[in-house]
Amino acid sequence: MNVLIPSPLRSYTRQRRVEAAGSSLSELLGDLDRQFPGIRFRMINEQDQIRPHIRIFVNGDQTFDMSLHLRPTDEVTIVQALSGG
């Protein structure tokens, strides 16, 4: 499925959009990490939860559910919040 990668994580992928597979969000992120080692840790913490500065959208709807069932036609968008003053 099509995954949109935010600018701060493109150092891993070198591209804005990538293809990844998985029947759940957890599997999809695992496939991304297989293709682009280290990227999953930037999004998911040691408790297997989405980090506070990361937002993941599936077909435009935000989700925090790592077990969310995905279809091959879904579009996943990863957004990384920026902070500073």
CORHUJO-V856656 format. One line per field, one symbol per residue. psi: psi as a letter, one per 30 degrees, with the letter a starting at -180 (. if undefined). A space follows every 50 residues. Layout:
psi=???
This chain:
psi=lkkkklefgffefgleklkllkfleeeeeeeeeeeikfeefffkafghlk lfgkkkkjhfkklgjfgkkllfflkkkkkkkkla.
